């Protein structure tokens, strides 16, 4: 391929990635956690960093591991600058940042086989759709992608200096989304460990890296550990991700932690993706490198373990998958096709209305009633908590499951599902109001009991008050 043609195709593909970034904004959605994120950001911007809860009547003043504090302040500042459209700016630039890392870290390889690359990015878009919300994980994807890209480049080229940026990234990561920041040093150690091996077994082969590379990887890993401690919670941040993963109740009951399964049609996108990658590696004439094989297995493990790790799968696979793809000749119409696709995506973005709802679950009527009633010991559903916090109504529970897990999360589940200890728990907490989803057993109990007065009800939820 001539250099001019190669440069032209590369630029066209970059335009395509920018167009995809715009298109993905159309998939943006508000989730319940957004509301407490933005409220926390507002509180910290005006009053200082939060170390203890201020939003719940039950756990108020308890220690809160605000491991996303910097993201929340950034989000609130964006709201002050861009108003209601701040979520679009955040999602677009986060996705564009991620795609830029993909592009510039693998610019030569993405045009190696354009049809394969386009298919790969179709799966990327489909897997990204569930994550298009104002959450810190979009920035974590960027941090992880930089980490894997720098490590992989150093693994192949001892002269690469990009690895030395990782300790700086670890500081940013631990303050923006500390719950996943431990990945940066774990991958440093993983690359160093795999680099110790040298063997050939069937289609898999390993080549030992130099002692200098291993020492450097270990050093950078330890520097990243130090970097993670440079945050408002100090050393606690090192243990937090592991403590969080030990909360089996939270993992078993929160939707985003659910495993990938065959019963959900949309999950087949993930299965098809990993199957395609596996076939690519098997069919290729190239030997499968041990580092690639381990990253692939780890990617599958994470993706099957939880839907929230789908993007991790793509990020781990992306640096090496093109090395297993054969070159395909590019004709003169390739750039026209890419630009046509880019134009279609941009036009779709421009002509599609983009609206952000004021509320997700609640409505103005129920908010006015709650503000008038001023409940002191409200029982509320988990998903409603964020919006209630946004309206400055004290909650029993909200999306911060890591905070409530050691206090009342299991009790909340027992009450919702009207388990045998529900009456005992109701007496324990002395709720004065109940704001519940009509789908849960607790709603049927409240509706049939003479002890409670229904103040409001629609098809989705009801508000009850205990009678005097």
C-alpha positions as CSV (number, residue, x, y, z in Angstrom):
1,X,0.0,0.0,0.0
2,X,1.3,3.4,-0.9
3,X,2.0,5.8,1.9
4,X,-0.4,8.4,0.5
5,X,-3.2,5.8,0.3
6,X,-2.4,4.6,3.8
7,X,-2.4,8.1,5.2
8,X,-5.7,8.8,3.4
9,X,-7.4,5.7,4.8
10,X,-6.1,6.4,8.3
11,X,-7.6,9.9,8.3
12,X,-10.9,8.6,6.9
13,X,-11.0,6.0,9.7
14,X,-10.3,8.7,12.3
15,X,-13.2,10.7,10.9
16,X,-15.3,7.6,11.2
17,X,-14.4,7.2,14.9
18,X,-15.4,10.8,15.5
19,X,-18.7,10.1,13.8
20,X,-19.3,7.0,15.9
21,X,-18.6,9.1,19.0
22,X,-21.4,11.5,18.0
23,X,-23.7,8.6,17.1
24,X,-23.2,6.9,20.5
25,X,-24.4,10.1,22.2
26,X,-27.8,9.2,20.8
27,X,-27.7,6.1,22.9
28,X,-27.1,8.1,26.1
29,X,-29.5,7.4,29.0
30,X,-29.9,8.6,32.5
31,X,-29.7,6.1,35.3
32,X,-30.7,6.6,38.9
33,X,-27.1,6.9,40.1
34,X,-26.6,10.0,38.0
35,X,-28.8,12.0,40.4
36,X,-26.8,11.3,43.5
37,X,-23.5,11.7,41.6
38,X,-24.4,15.2,40.5
39,X,-25.7,16.1,44.0
40,X,-22.6,14.9,45.6
41,X,-20.5,16.9,43.1
42,X,-22.6,20.0,44.0
43,X,-22.2,19.5,47.7
44,X,-18.4,18.9,47.5
45,X,-17.9,21.9,45.2
46,X,-19.7,24.2,47.7
47,X,-18.7,22.6,51.0
48,X,-15.5,20.5,50.6
49,X,-14.8,16.8,50.0
50,X,-17.3,14.3,51.6
51,X,-15.9,11.7,53.9
52,X,-19.2,11.0,55.7
53,X,-22.7,10.5,54.4
54,X,-25.1,13.5,54.3
55,X,-27.9,12.2,52.1
56,X,-29.5,9.4,54.2
57,X,-31.4,9.7,57.4
58,X,-30.2,6.2,58.5
59,X,-26.5,6.2,57.7
60,X,-26.0,9.9,58.0
61,X,-22.5,10.8,59.4
62,X,-21.3,7.2,58.7
63,X,-18.0,7.0,56.9
64,X,-18.5,7.1,53.1
65,X,-15.8,6.0,50.7
66,X,-16.4,8.7,48.1
67,X,-14.0,7.0,45.7
68,X,-15.5,8.9,42.7
69,X,-15.3,12.4,44.2
70,X,-13.3,14.0,41.5
71,X,-15.6,12.7,38.8
72,X,-18.6,14.1,40.6
73,X,-17.1,17.5,41.0
74,X,-16.1,17.5,37.3
75,X,-19.7,16.5,36.3
76,X,-21.2,19.3,38.4
77,X,-18.7,21.8,36.9
78,X,-19.8,20.7,33.4
79,X,-23.4,21.2,34.4
80,X,-22.6,24.7,35.6
81,X,-20.9,25.5,32.2
82,X,-23.2,23.6,29.7
83,X,-26.5,23.4,31.6
84,X,-28.7,20.4,30.9
85,X,-26.5,19.4,27.9
86,X,-23.6,18.6,30.2
87,X,-24.2,14.9,30.0
88,X,-23.9,15.0,26.2
89,X,-20.6,16.8,26.4
90,X,-19.3,14.3,29.0
91,X,-20.3,11.2,27.1
92,X,-19.1,12.5,23.8
93,X,-15.6,13.6,24.9
94,X,-15.2,10.4,27.1
95,X,-16.0,8.2,24.1
96,X,-13.9,10.3,21.8
97,X,-11.0,10.0,24.2
98,X,-11.3,6.2,24.3
99,X,-11.5,6.0,20.5
100,X,-8.5,8.3,20.1
101,X,-6.5,5.9,22.3
102,X,-7.7,3.0,20.1
103,X,-6.8,4.9,17.0
104,X,-3.4,6.3,17.9
105,X,-2.2,3.2,19.7
106,X,-2.9,1.0,16.7
107,X,-3.1,3.4,13.7
108,X,-1.2,1.2,11.3
109,X,-3.0,-2.0,12.1
110,X,-6.6,-0.8,11.9
111,X,-6.2,-0.3,8.2
112,X,-4.6,-3.7,7.7
113,X,-7.9,-5.4,7.0
114,X,-10.7,-2.8,6.8
115,X,-13.6,-5.2,6.7
116,X,-12.4,-7.0,9.8
117,X,-11.8,-3.7,11.6
118,X,-15.3,-2.4,10.8
119,X,-16.8,-5.6,12.1
120,X,-14.7,-5.3,15.2
121,X,-16.0,-1.8,15.8
122,X,-19.6,-2.8,15.2
123,X,-19.3,-5.1,18.2
124,X,-17.5,-2.3,20.1
125,X,-20.5,0.0,19.5
126,X,-23.0,-2.6,20.5
127,X,-21.2,-3.4,23.7
128,X,-20.8,0.2,24.6
129,X,-24.5,1.1,24.3
130,X,-25.4,-0.1,27.9
131,X,-22.6,2.1,29.3
132,X,-23.6,5.3,27.7
133,X,-24.5,7.2,30.9
134,X,-23.0,9.9,33.1
135,X,-20.9,7.5,35.1
136,X,-17.2,7.4,35.9
137,X,-16.7,4.1,34.1
138,X,-16.4,5.9,30.8
139,X,-13.2,7.5,32.1
140,X,-12.0,4.2,33.6
141,X,-12.2,2.7,30.1
142,X,-9.8,5.4,28.9
143,X,-7.4,4.7,31.8
144,X,-7.5,1.0,31.3
145,X,-7.0,1.3,27.6
146,X,-3.9,3.5,28.1
147,X,-2.6,1.1,30.7
148,X,-2.9,-2.0,28.4
149,X,-1.6,0.0,25.4
150,X,1.5,1.2,27.2
151,X,2.2,-2.2,28.8
152,X,1.8,-4.0,25.5
153,X,4.1,-1.6,23.7
154,X,6.8,-1.9,26.3
155,X,6.4,-5.7,26.3
156,X,7.3,-5.7,22.6
157,X,9.7,-2.8,22.6
158,X,12.1,-2.3,25.5
159,X,12.9,1.3,24.3
160,X,9.3,2.5,24.8
161,X,9.0,5.2,27.5
162,X,5.2,5.5,27.6
163,X,5.2,3.0,30.5
164,X,6.5,5.7,32.8
165,X,3.2,7.7,32.5
166,X,1.3,4.9,34.4
167,X,2.0,6.2,38.0
168,X,0.5,9.5,37.0
169,X,-2.5,7.7,35.5
170,X,-2.9,5.8,38.7
171,X,-3.2,9.0,40.7
172,X,-5.9,10.3,38.4
173,X,-7.7,6.9,38.2
174,X,-7.8,6.5,42.0
175,X,-9.5,9.9,42.5
176,X,-11.9,9.7,39.5
177,X,-13.0,6.1,39.9
178,X,-11.0,4.5,42.7
179,X,-13.1,1.3,42.7
180,X,-11.3,0.1,39.6
181,X,-7.9,1.8,39.9
182,X,-6.2,-1.3,41.3
183,X,-6.2,-2.8,37.8
184,X,-3.3,-0.6,36.8
185,X,-0.7,-2.2,39.2
186,X,-2.2,-5.7,38.8
187,X,-1.6,-5.6,35.0
188,X,1.9,-4.4,35.6
189,X,2.6,-7.4,37.7
190,X,0.8,-9.7,35.3
191,X,2.9,-8.6,32.3
192,X,6.1,-9.1,34.4
193,X,5.0,-12.6,35.5
194,X,4.1,-13.7,32.0
195,X,7.4,-12.3,30.7
196,X,9.3,-14.9,32.8
197,X,8.3,-17.8,30.5
198,X,9.8,-19.2,27.4
199,X,8.4,-22.3,25.7
200,X,6.5,-23.6,22.7
201,X,3.5,-25.9,23.1
202,X,1.3,-26.7,20.1
203,X,0.1,-23.4,18.7
204,X,1.0,-21.4,21.8
205,X,4.5,-19.9,22.3
206,X,6.1,-17.7,24.9
207,X,9.3,-15.6,24.7
208,X,11.0,-14.4,27.8
209,X,11.5,-10.7,28.1
210,X,14.7,-9.1,29.4
211,X,15.5,-8.8,33.1
212,X,15.5,-5.0,32.6
213,X,11.9,-5.2,31.4
214,X,10.8,-7.3,34.3
215,X,12.5,-5.1,36.8
216,X,10.9,-2.0,35.2
217,X,7.4,-3.5,35.1
218,X,7.7,-4.4,38.8
219,X,9.0,-0.9,39.6
220,X,6.2,0.8,37.7
221,X,3.7,-1.5,39.5
222,X,4.9,-0.5,42.9
223,X,5.0,3.2,41.9
224,X,1.3,2.8,40.7
225,X,0.5,1.4,44.2
226,X,2.0,4.5,45.7
227,X,0.1,6.6,43.2
228,X,-3.2,5.1,44.2
229,X,-2.7,6.1,47.8
230,X,-2.4,9.8,46.7
231,X,-6.1,10.5,47.2
232,X,-8.5,11.8,49.9
233,X,-8.8,8.3,51.4
234,X,-5.1,7.4,51.4
235,X,-4.2,3.7,52.0
236,X,-7.9,2.7,52.3
237,X,-8.2,3.0,48.6
238,X,-5.9,0.0,48.1
239,X,-8.2,-2.3,50.1
240,X,-11.5,-0.8,48.9
241,X,-11.9,-2.6,45.6
242,X,-11.3,-6.0,47.2
243,X,-13.6,-5.2,50.1
244,X,-16.3,-4.2,47.6
245,X,-16.0,-7.4,45.6
246,X,-16.4,-9.4,48.8
247,X,-20.0,-8.0,49.2
248,X,-21.8,-11.0,47.8
249,X,-25.2,-9.5,48.6
250,X,-24.6,-6.4,46.5
251,X,-23.1,-8.4,43.6
252,X,-26.0,-10.8,43.6
253,X,-28.8,-8.2,43.6
254,X,-27.6,-5.2,41.5
255,X,-28.4,-5.5,37.8
256,X,-25.1,-4.2,36.5
257,X,-23.2,-6.9,38.4
258,X,-25.2,-9.7,36.9
259,X,-23.3,-12.3,34.8
260,X,-23.5,-12.6,31.1
261,X,-26.0,-15.4,30.3
262,X,-27.6,-17.2,27.4
263,X,-31.2,-16.3,28.4
264,X,-30.8,-12.7,27.4
265,X,-30.8,-12.1,23.6
266,X,-28.7,-8.9,23.8
267,X,-25.9,-10.9,25.6
268,X,-25.4,-12.9,22.4
269,X,-23.5,-9.8,21.1
270,X,-20.8,-10.6,23.6
271,X,-20.7,-14.3,22.9
272,X,-20.4,-13.6,19.1
273,X,-17.6,-11.2,19.7
274,X,-15.5,-13.6,21.8
275,X,-16.2,-16.4,19.4
276,X,-15.0,-14.3,16.5
277,X,-11.8,-13.4,18.3
278,X,-11.2,-17.0,19.2
279,X,-11.7,-18.1,15.6
280,X,-9.4,-15.4,14.4
281,X,-6.6,-16.6,16.6
282,X,-7.1,-20.3,15.8
283,X,-7.3,-19.8,12.0
284,X,-4.3,-17.5,11.8
285,X,-1.0,-18.9,10.6
286,X,0.7,-17.0,13.4
287,X,1.6,-18.7,16.7
288,X,-0.6,-17.6,19.6
289,X,1.6,-15.6,22.0
290,X,1.3,-16.5,25.7
291,X,0.6,-12.9,26.7
292,X,-2.2,-12.7,24.1
293,X,-3.7,-16.0,25.2
294,X,-3.6,-15.0,28.9
295,X,-5.2,-11.6,28.1
296,X,-7.9,-13.3,26.1
297,X,-8.7,-15.8,28.9
298,X,-8.8,-13.0,31.4
299,X,-11.0,-10.9,29.1
300,X,-13.5,-13.8,28.8
301,X,-13.5,-14.5,32.6
302,X,-14.3,-10.8,33.4
303,X,-16.9,-10.5,30.6
304,X,-18.8,-13.7,31.6
305,X,-18.5,-12.8,35.3
306,X,-20.3,-9.5,34.9
307,X,-22.0,-7.4,32.1
308,X,-20.2,-4.4,33.5
309,X,-16.9,-5.9,32.3
310,X,-17.8,-6.2,28.6
311,X,-15.8,-3.2,27.6
312,X,-12.8,-4.6,29.6
313,X,-12.9,-7.6,27.2
314,X,-12.6,-5.4,24.1
315,X,-9.9,-3.2,25.7
316,X,-7.8,-6.3,26.6
317,X,-8.1,-7.9,23.2
318,X,-7.7,-4.8,21.0
319,X,-3.9,-4.4,21.2
320,X,-3.1,-7.8,19.8
321,X,-6.0,-9.1,17.7
322,X,-4.8,-7.3,14.5
323,X,-1.6,-9.3,14.5
324,X,-3.6,-12.4,13.8
325,X,-5.4,-10.9,10.8
326,X,-4.2,-11.2,7.3
327,X,-3.7,-8.1,5.2
328,X,-6.4,-7.3,2.7
329,X,-5.9,-5.1,-0.3
330,X,-7.6,-1.7,-0.2
331,X,-9.1,-0.4,-3.4
332,X,-9.8,3.2,-4.3
333,X,-13.4,3.0,-3.1
334,X,-12.6,2.1,0.5
335,X,-12.1,5.7,1.6
336,X,-15.4,6.7,-0.1
337,X,-17.2,3.9,1.7
338,X,-15.8,5.0,5.1
339,X,-16.6,8.7,4.5
340,X,-20.2,7.7,3.4
341,X,-20.7,5.8,6.6
342,X,-19.3,8.7,8.6
343,X,-21.7,11.1,6.9
344,X,-24.6,8.8,7.6
345,X,-23.7,8.6,11.3
346,X,-23.2,12.4,11.6
347,X,-26.5,13.2,9.8
348,X,-28.3,10.7,12.1
349,X,-26.9,12.6,15.1
350,X,-27.9,16.0,13.8
351,X,-31.5,15.1,12.9
352,X,-32.3,13.1,16.0
353,X,-33.8,15.0,18.9
354,X,-31.7,14.8,22.1
355,X,-33.6,15.3,25.3
356,X,-32.7,14.6,28.9
357,X,-35.6,13.9,31.2
358,X,-35.9,15.8,34.5
359,X,-36.8,12.5,36.2
360,X,-36.3,8.8,35.7
361,X,-38.7,7.1,38.0
362,X,-40.5,10.0,39.8
363,X,-42.8,12.7,38.6
364,X,-43.4,16.3,39.7
365,X,-46.6,15.4,41.6
366,X,-45.0,12.8,43.9
367,X,-42.0,15.1,44.4
368,X,-44.3,17.9,45.6
369,X,-46.1,15.6,47.9
370,X,-42.9,14.4,49.5
371,X,-41.5,17.9,49.9
372,X,-44.8,18.9,51.6
373,X,-44.9,15.9,53.9
374,X,-41.2,16.1,54.8
375,X,-40.8,12.4,55.9
376,X,-38.2,11.9,58.6
377,X,-37.8,8.1,58.4
378,X,-38.7,7.3,54.8
379,X,-38.5,3.8,53.4
380,X,-37.8,4.0,49.7
381,X,-36.8,1.7,46.8
382,X,-33.2,1.4,45.9
383,X,-33.7,2.9,42.4
384,X,-35.6,5.9,43.7
385,X,-32.9,7.0,46.1
386,X,-30.8,9.0,43.6
387,X,-33.7,11.2,42.5
388,X,-34.9,11.7,46.1
389,X,-31.4,12.9,47.0
390,X,-31.5,15.3,44.0
391,X,-34.7,16.7,45.5
392,X,-33.0,17.0,48.9
393,X,-35.2,14.3,50.5
394,X,-33.4,12.1,53.0
395,X,-33.4,8.4,52.0
396,X,-33.2,5.0,53.6
397,X,-31.1,3.7,50.7
398,X,-29.8,4.7,47.3
399,X,-27.4,3.5,44.6
400,X,-24.4,3.6,46.9
401,X,-24.7,-0.1,47.7
402,X,-21.1,-0.2,48.9
403,X,-22.0,2.2,51.7
404,X,-25.3,0.5,52.8
405,X,-23.9,-3.1,52.5
406,X,-22.7,-3.3,56.1
407,X,-25.6,-1.5,57.6
408,X,-29.1,-2.0,56.0
409,X,-28.9,-3.4,52.5
410,X,-29.9,-6.9,53.4
411,X,-32.7,-5.6,55.6
412,X,-33.9,-3.5,52.7
413,X,-34.1,-6.6,50.5
414,X,-35.9,-8.5,53.2
415,X,-38.5,-5.8,53.6
416,X,-39.0,-5.4,49.8
417,X,-39.7,-9.1,49.4
418,X,-41.8,-9.4,52.6
419,X,-39.7,-12.1,54.2
420,X,-40.4,-13.6,57.5
421,X,-38.6,-10.9,59.5
422,X,-40.3,-7.9,57.8
423,X,-42.5,-7.0,60.7
424,X,-39.6,-7.1,63.0
425,X,-37.5,-4.9,60.7
426,X,-40.4,-2.4,60.3
427,X,-40.5,-2.1,64.1
428,X,-36.7,-1.7,64.2
429,X,-36.6,1.2,61.8
430,X,-39.8,2.9,62.7
431,X,-40.5,4.2,59.2
432,X,-43.1,7.0,59.0
433,X,-43.5,6.9,55.2
434,X,-43.1,4.2,52.5
435,X,-42.4,5.0,48.9
436,X,-42.5,1.6,47.1
437,X,-42.7,0.0,43.7
438,X,-46.1,-1.7,43.1
439,X,-44.3,-4.7,41.8
440,X,-42.8,-5.7,45.2
441,X,-44.6,-7.8,47.9
442,X,-44.2,-5.0,50.4
443,X,-46.6,-2.9,48.4
444,X,-49.3,-5.5,48.7
445,X,-48.8,-5.6,52.4
446,X,-49.0,-1.9,52.9
447,X,-52.1,-1.6,50.6
448,X,-53.9,-4.3,52.6
449,X,-52.9,-3.2,56.1
450,X,-55.2,-0.8,58.0
451,X,-52.1,0.8,59.7
452,X,-51.2,2.7,56.5
453,X,-52.8,5.5,54.5
454,X,-52.2,5.7,50.8
455,X,-51.3,9.3,49.8
456,X,-50.5,8.7,46.2
457,X,-50.5,5.9,43.6
458,X,-50.0,5.3,39.9
459,X,-49.2,2.3,37.8
460,X,-45.5,2.2,38.9
461,X,-45.3,3.2,42.6
462,X,-47.2,4.2,45.7
463,X,-46.6,6.5,48.7
464,X,-48.0,5.4,52.1
465,X,-48.0,7.1,55.5
466,X,-48.3,5.4,58.8
467,X,-51.6,6.4,60.5
468,X,-51.4,8.3,63.8
